[in-house]
Amino acid sequence: MVVKVGDFMKNIDKSIIKVIKEAVITVPGVSSFANYNPDDNHKLATANIDNAVEFMTTDDFTRFRIHVILISGVNIKDVINEVQIRVKYELEKMSNFAAKYLVDVVVDDMLLN
């Protein structure tokens, strides 16, 4: 894991990536992960979660920024809140509730039905 205090980084432990992915894909209203640094807007949706999650670590906590695309018509606030709750809980459970996590969810696009 690469850690650089104060800056969002890209290299995240694969077990953490797996936990985040499994938590997010179960949330109704999430269409896919979004590439946070796409070459163009046509390549925004991504199946590669490595391109959708950024993180930073301090002495007190680890903060994740998760980029998603939602399905049009959903309550954005409810979906974001559910992603935050599920991801935070699963990460804390994985660490036996010994670590503190903050989860930011960024909606990069809405998918029209």
C-alpha positions, 0 to 999 in steps of 0.5 A: 500500500502506498501512503502519502499523508494529505494527498489522495493516492491510487495504490490500495490493498487488494483486500480493501478493494474487494471489500469496497467493491462488494459493498458498493455493487449491492446498493440499489441505484448504483449503475457502475463505478466511475473512472475518476481520471478518464481520457474522455467522458465516453470512458467514464464507466469502469469495471476496474475499481482501481480507477474508481477509488482514491484514498488518503491516510493520516494518523487518525483515519483513512479516507476513501473517495469512491466515484460512482455512476447512478441510475437516473431517477433514484434519490441521490442522497439516499444512495450516497448515504447507503454506499457510505454506511455499507462501505464504512461498516464493512471496512471497520468490520474487516479491521475488527473495529480498530481503525477509523474510516471516512467515506466520500462518494462522488457521483460522476454521472447519471445513467438514463433509463 
